[in-house]
Amino acid sequence: MTDYHQELAEIMANNKNIFNSTGEVGKAFLNVHDAAIEEGVLDSKTKALEALGIAIAIRCEGCIIQHVKGAIKLGATRDEIVETINIAIMMGGGPSTVYGGKALACADQFLDE
């Protein structure tokens, strides 16, 4: 079984390294992220769940881990994550069932904290 806490720690260390190394490009990406996720017509939790659904559909495991953690931090429930996975499956087909399963296993670990 994957230890998603360990995976997240590795991703965060890699992110720190890349963003410290890429100068203005890294800062610009982080600014885009912050601007996109901030409250607007849609609340931040909804936006985090959207990002999770996209991460599942495009099969980015690191993105899935980060967006599961972010969505939970913003108050997402397991049921909301499952519904997000359902939409990702609709949009991404069979591969999204594999990555959706990873997202759910990740959520179950983080929700058990």
C-alpha positions as CSV (number, residue, x, y, z in Angstrom):
1,M,0.0,0.0,0.0
2,T,1.3,3.4,-0.9
3,D,2.1,5.8,2.0
4,Y,0.6,9.0,0.7
5,H,2.0,11.0,3.6
6,Q,5.5,10.0,2.5
7,E,4.6,10.6,-1.2
8,L,3.3,14.1,-0.3
9,A,6.4,14.9,1.7
10,E,8.6,13.9,-1.3
11,I,6.4,16.0,-3.7
12,M,6.6,19.0,-1.4
13,A,10.4,18.7,-1.2
14,N,10.6,18.5,-5.0
15,N,8.3,21.5,-5.3
16,K,10.4,23.5,-3.0
17,N,13.5,22.6,-5.0
18,I,12.0,23.4,-8.4
19,F,10.3,26.6,-7.3
20,N,13.5,27.8,-5.6
21,S,15.4,27.0,-8.8
22,T,13.1,28.4,-11.5
23,G,13.0,32.1,-10.4
24,E,10.3,34.2,-12.0
25,V,8.7,31.2,-13.8
26,G,8.2,29.3,-10.5
27,K,6.9,32.5,-8.8
28,A,4.5,33.1,-11.7
29,F,3.2,29.5,-11.5
30,L,2.6,29.8,-7.8
31,N,0.8,33.2,-8.3
32,V,-1.4,31.5,-11.0
33,H,-2.2,28.7,-8.5
34,D,-3.1,31.1,-5.7
35,A,-5.2,33.4,-7.9
36,A,-7.1,30.4,-9.4
37,I,-7.9,28.8,-6.1
38,E,-8.9,31.9,-4.2
39,E,-12.6,32.5,-3.3
40,G,-14.7,33.9,-6.1
41,V,-18.0,33.0,-7.5
42,L,-16.9,29.4,-6.7
43,D,-15.5,28.7,-3.2
44,S,-12.0,27.4,-2.8
45,K,-13.1,23.9,-1.9
46,T,-15.1,23.6,-5.1
47,K,-12.1,24.8,-7.1
48,A,-9.8,22.3,-5.3
49,L,-12.2,19.5,-6.1
50,E,-12.2,20.6,-9.8
51,A,-8.4,20.5,-9.8
52,L,-8.6,17.0,-8.3
53,G,-11.0,15.8,-11.1
54,I,-8.7,17.2,-13.7
55,A,-5.6,15.6,-12.1
56,I,-7.4,12.3,-12.2
57,A,-8.5,12.7,-15.8
58,I,-5.0,13.7,-17.0
59,R,-3.3,10.9,-14.8
60,C,-1.0,13.1,-12.7
61,E,-0.4,11.1,-9.6
62,G,1.5,13.9,-7.8
63,C,-1.2,16.4,-8.7
64,I,-3.8,14.0,-7.3
65,I,-2.0,13.7,-4.0
66,Q,-1.6,17.4,-3.6
67,H,-5.1,18.2,-4.6
68,V,-6.7,15.5,-2.4
69,K,-4.7,17.0,0.6
70,G,-5.7,20.6,-0.5
71,A,-9.4,19.7,-0.9
72,I,-9.5,18.0,2.5
73,K,-7.7,21.0,4.1
74,L,-10.5,23.2,2.7
75,G,-13.2,20.9,4.2
76,A,-13.9,18.4,1.4
77,T,-15.6,15.2,2.6
78,R,-15.0,11.7,1.4
79,D,-18.4,11.8,-0.3
80,E,-17.4,15.0,-2.2
81,I,-14.2,13.4,-3.3
82,V,-16.1,10.3,-4.5
83,E,-18.4,12.5,-6.6
84,T,-15.4,14.3,-8.0
85,I,-13.9,11.0,-8.9
86,N,-17.2,10.0,-10.6
87,I,-17.0,13.1,-12.9
88,A,-13.3,12.3,-13.6
89,I,-14.3,8.8,-14.7
90,M,-17.0,10.2,-16.9
91,M,-14.5,12.6,-18.6
92,G,-11.4,10.3,-18.5
93,G,-12.9,6.8,-19.0
94,G,-11.2,3.6,-17.8
95,P,-7.8,5.1,-16.8
96,S,-9.6,7.5,-14.5
97,T,-10.9,4.5,-12.6
98,V,-7.3,3.5,-11.8
99,Y,-6.3,7.1,-10.9
100,G,-9.6,7.7,-9.1
101,G,-8.8,4.6,-7.0
102,K,-5.5,6.2,-6.1
103,A,-7.2,9.4,-5.2
104,L,-9.7,7.6,-2.9
105,A,-7.0,5.6,-1.2
106,C,-5.1,8.8,-0.7
107,A,-8.1,10.6,0.7
108,D,-8.8,7.7,3.1
109,Q,-5.3,8.0,4.5
110,F,-5.5,11.8,4.9
111,L,-9.0,11.7,6.3
112,D,-7.9,9.2,9.0
113,E,-5.5,11.7,10.5
